[in-house]
Amino acid sequence: MSRRPRRLSAVLLPVVLATTLATTLVACGSDSDGGDDSASGTIHGITISGDIGSAPEVKWDGKLDVDKTETTVVSEGDGDTIEDGDQVQVNLWIGNGYTQEQSYSSYDKGGQEETVTANDQLAPVFKDAVLGQKIGSRVAVTATGSDAFGESGNTSIGVAPTDTVLIIVDLMEEFTPPTPKDVPSSQLPGIVEKKGEPVSLDFKGIDEPKSDDFLRSVVKEGTGKTVTKDMTITADYLGMVYDAKKPFDESYSKEPLEQPLSGLVPGWIYGLEGLKVGSRVLLQVPPDLGYGAQANGSIPANSTLYFVLDILDAK
């Protein structure tokens, strides 16, 4: 179960492949008096205004002409400083400096924050916009399309490598990891087996899920090492949506999944962390910890996902 595409790493995947950038941090005066969430300022003649937590208002002063990456603090927040390894929820706005039009905005989804980890694996063009900044800040980055997204640019959001970009990052709040509620197995679907292997889930007697319920039941507790989110796990699994006739995916008839836990859907990360190798677990994963409002193959948008998993190994 790959990580859902709503997360920032998917939106900016080409950036990860870009070469290391020499980024200059330029402090910029803010129109905010510190008593509200106003976040206003200018960068290369572009006026950025509006409140943190709402889409920025951007007034262009002609085409953006830059040949290096610059990071500007438009408005400094009063929260904690983001340190290496911290996770933070952000809203992201990207504008094409050539067309002077919006290319991407998480605010189009109602301000649905993306989660990023402040570390060396964060795309270089965003590293200075997150690491060392304060929660509540609005930070702007100007760069060439090739510096931001690599030699090919990012066609998925309409940015060519020869374009320039304005990227606005609103550092909303520190990320609080979700915690599954441990429940008896009777509160989750039954496991249907053939020849000792799961082939389906039985939803008889199980109410249609509430959208935010994150439930877990440890069917069998293992005796191996404890799983942490920095490990690579080997697991067999079967997944279904509520009252489906068949699984949308499974590994029991194929090969087990072997992948870093951190690269899987959040419901797996936080549902499996802390369990022991050898465990069998049932998970009810709400949409925001699965694939969210985006359909994924045969999985409809806003689906609660159900899994039975056998943790075979972790290293």
C-alpha positions in Angstrom: 0.0 0.0 0.0 2.0 3.0 -1.3 1.6 6.3 0.4 -1.3 8.3 -0.8 -0.5 10.9 -3.5 -1.9 13.8 -1.6 1.2 14.1 0.5 3.8 16.7 -0.4 6.4 14.2 -1.5 4.2 13.1 -4.4 3.3 16.7 -5.5 7.0 17.5 -5.6 8.5 14.2 -6.5 10.7 15.6 -9.4 12.2 18.0 -6.9 13.8 15.2 -4.9 15.9 14.4 -8.0 17.2 17.9 -8.4 20.8 18.8 -7.5 21.7 20.5 -4.2 20.9 24.2 -4.4 22.7 27.2 -2.9 19.8 28.8 -1.1 19.9 32.3 0.3 17.7 33.2 3.3 16.5 36.8 3.0 14.5 38.3 5.9 11.7 40.4 4.7 9.6 42.9 6.6 6.0 42.0 7.3 2.9 44.2 7.4 1.7 42.2 10.4 1.9 43.8 13.8 2.2 40.3 15.4 -1.3 40.5 16.8 -3.1 38.6 14.0 -2.4 36.1 11.3 -1.8 38.6 8.6 1.0 37.5 6.3 2.0 40.2 3.8 5.2 41.2 2.1 7.0 41.5 -1.2 9.6 39.5 -3.1 11.0 40.6 -6.5 8.2 43.1 -6.7 5.5 40.5 -6.2 3.1 41.4 -3.5 1.9 38.6 -1.2 -1.0 39.2 1.2 -3.7 37.4 3.1 -3.9 35.5 6.3 -2.1 32.3 7.3 -4.6 29.5 6.8 -6.2 31.0 3.7 -5.0 31.1 0.1 -2.4 33.9 -0.4 -3.3 36.8 -2.6 -0.5 37.3 -5.1 -0.1 40.4 -7.3 2.6 40.0 -10.0 4.8 42.8 -11.2 5.4 41.4 -14.6 7.2 38.2 -15.3 9.4 36.8 -12.6 13.0 36.9 -13.7 15.4 35.0 -11.4 18.4 32.8 -12.0 19.0 31.4 -8.5 16.9 30.2 -5.5 15.9 32.7 -2.8 14.0 32.0 0.4 12.1 34.9 2.0 10.3 35.0 5.3 7.2 36.9 4.4 5.7 36.8 7.9 7.4 35.2 10.9 5.2 33.1 13.2 5.5 32.9 17.0 5.5 29.1 17.3 8.4 26.7 18.0 11.4 26.6 15.7 11.2 23.6 13.4 14.2 21.4 14.0 15.7 18.5 12.1 13.4 15.5 12.2 10.3 17.5 13.2 7.1 16.9 11.2 5.0 19.9 10.4 1.7 20.4 8.6 1.9 23.0 5.8 -0.2 24.5 3.1 1.4 25.1 -0.3 0.8 27.5 -3.1 2.8 27.4 -6.4 2.7 30.1 -9.1 4.3 30.1 -12.6 6.4 33.2 -12.8 6.2 33.2 -16.6 2.5 33.0 -17.0 1.8 34.7 -13.7 -0.9 32.1 -12.9 -1.4 29.6 -10.1 -0.1 26.2 -10.8 -1.0 24.4 -7.6 -2.6 25.2 -4.3 -3.5 22.9 -1.4 -6.0 25.6 -0.4 -8.1 24.4 -3.4 -8.9 21.4 -1.2 -10.2 23.6 1.6 -6.8 24.2 3.2 -6.1 20.4 3.7 -2.6 20.5 5.0 0.3 18.4 3.7 2.7 16.8 6.1 6.4 17.2 5.7 9.5 16.1 7.7 12.2 18.6 8.1 15.4 16.7 7.3 18.0 16.4 4.6 15.7 14.3 2.4 13.3 17.2 2.0 13.7 18.6 -1.5 16.5 21.2 -1.4 14.4 24.0 -2.8 12.1 23.6 0.3 14.6 22.8 3.0 15.3 26.4 4.0 11.5 27.2 3.8 10.9 24.6 6.6 14.0 23.7 8.6 14.8 26.5 11.1 11.6 28.4 10.5 8.9 29.0 13.1 5.5 27.5 13.2 3.0 30.1 12.0 5.3 31.6 9.4 4.6 32.2 5.8 7.7 31.6 3.7 8.2 32.4 -0.1 10.7 30.7 -2.4 11.6 32.0 -5.9 13.5 29.7 -8.3 13.9 28.6 -11.8 11.6 25.7 -13.0 14.7 23.5 -13.4 16.1 24.2 -10.0 12.7 23.6 -8.4 11.6 20.5 -10.4 14.7 19.2 -12.2 15.6 19.2 -15.8 12.1 18.3 -17.1 10.2 20.8 -14.9 6.9 19.6 -13.6 4.4 19.1 -16.4 1.7 17.8 -14.0 1.3 21.4 -12.7 2.3 23.2 -15.9 5.8 24.3 -15.0 8.4 24.1 -17.7 12.1 23.9 -16.8 12.6 27.3 -18.5 9.8 28.9 -16.4 10.3 30.5 -13.0 8.2 29.7 -10.0 7.0 31.4 -6.8 6.4 28.9 -4.0 4.6 30.0 -0.8 4.7 27.7 2.2 2.5 28.3 5.2 3.8 26.5 8.2 0.5 25.7 10.0 1.3 23.5 13.0 3.4 20.8 14.4 2.2 17.4 13.3 0.7 15.2 16.0 0.8 11.5 15.1 -2.6 9.8 15.1 -3.0 7.0 17.5 -5.2 4.0 16.7 -7.9 3.0 19.1 -7.4 -0.7 20.2 -10.7 -2.6 20.1 -11.8 -6.2 20.3 -11.8 -8.1 17.0 -15.6 -8.3 17.2 -15.8 -4.6 16.3 -14.0 -5.2 13.0 -14.7 -7.4 10.1 -14.2 -11.2 10.4 -11.3 -12.8 8.5 -12.4 -15.4 5.9 -9.8 -18.0 5.3 -9.1 -20.8 2.8 -6.4 -23.3 3.4 -5.3 -21.2 6.4 -4.8 -18.0 4.4 -7.1 -14.9 4.4 -9.1 -14.5 1.2 -11.7 -11.9 2.2 -13.2 -9.9 5.1 -16.7 -10.5 6.4 -18.6 -7.3 7.2 -21.7 -9.0 8.6 -22.8 -7.1 11.7 -20.3 -4.3 11.2 -21.8 -0.8 11.0 -20.8 1.5 8.2 -17.8 3.4 9.5 -17.6 6.9 10.7 -15.1 8.8 8.6 -12.6 9.6 11.3 -12.5 6.2 13.2 -8.9 4.8 13.3 -9.3 1.3 14.9 -6.9 -1.6 15.5 -7.3 -5.1 16.8 -4.3 -7.3 17.4 -5.6 -10.8 16.5 -2.4 -12.5 17.4 0.6 -10.9 19.2 4.0 -11.8 17.9 7.2 -12.4 19.9 9.7 -10.8 17.5 11.3 -7.3 17.5 9.2 -4.2 17.9 8.3 -2.4 14.7 9.4 1.3 14.4 8.6 3.6 11.6 12.2 3.8 10.3 12.2 0.0 9.6 11.7 -1.9 6.4 8.8 -4.4 7.0 7.9 -7.6 5.3 4.2 -8.3 5.5 1.3 -10.2 4.0 -1.9 -8.2 3.7 -5.4 -8.1 2.3 -7.4 -4.9 1.9 -11.1 -4.2 1.3 -13.5 -1.2 1.5 -16.6 -1.5 3.5 -19.1 -4.2 2.4 -17.1 -4.9 -0.8 -17.5 -8.2 -2.6 -13.7 -8.8 -3.0 -10.4 -7.3 -2.0 -8.9 -4.4 -3.8 -5.5 -5.8 -3.2 -3.8 -8.7 -1.4 -0.4 -10.5 -1.2 -1.3 -13.9 0.3 -1.6 -15.5 -3.1 1.6 -13.7 -4.4 4.7 -12.4 -2.7 4.8 -10.6 0.7 5.3 -6.9 0.6 8.8 -5.7 1.6 9.1 -1.9 1.9 10.1 0.9 4.3 7.2 1.5 6.6 7.7 5.2 6.2 6.8 4.9 2.5 3.3 3.3 3.1 -0.1 4.9 3.8 -0.2 6.7 7.2 -2.7 4.2 8.5 -0.1 1.5 8.2 2.7 3.6 9.7 0.8 4.5 12.8 -1.2 1.2 13.0 1.9 -1.1 12.8 4.4 1.0 14.8 4.9 -0.6 18.2 3.7 -4.0 17.3 5.9 -7.1 17.3 7.0 -9.2 14.3 4.8 -12.2 14.1 1.7 -10.3 14.9 -1.6 -10.5 12.9 -3.6 -7.2 13.1 -6.8 -5.9 11.8 -6.9 -2.2 10.9 -9.7 0.2 10.1 -8.1 3.2 8.3 -10.1 6.4 7.9 -9.8 8.3 4.6 -7.3 10.9 5.8 -4.9 8.2 6.8 -5.5 6.3 3.5 -6.0 7.8 0.1 -8.1 10.8 1.2 -10.4 12.5 -1.3 -8.6 11.0 -4.3 -9.7 7.7 -5.9 -7.0 5.1 -6.3 -7.7 2.3 -8.8 -10.8 0.5 -7.6 -10.8 2.3 -4.3 -13.4 5.2 -4.4 -12.5 8.6 -3.0 -13.1 9.1 0.7 -13.0 5.4 1.4 -12.3 3.9 4.8 -9.9 1.0 4.3 -9.9 -2.3 6.1 -6.8 -4.6 6.3 -5.7 -7.8 7.8 -1.9 -7.9 8.0 0.7 -10.5 9.1 4.0 -8.8 10.1 6.6 -11.3 8.9 9.8 -9.4 9.5 11.2 -5.9 10.3 14.7 -4.7 9.9 
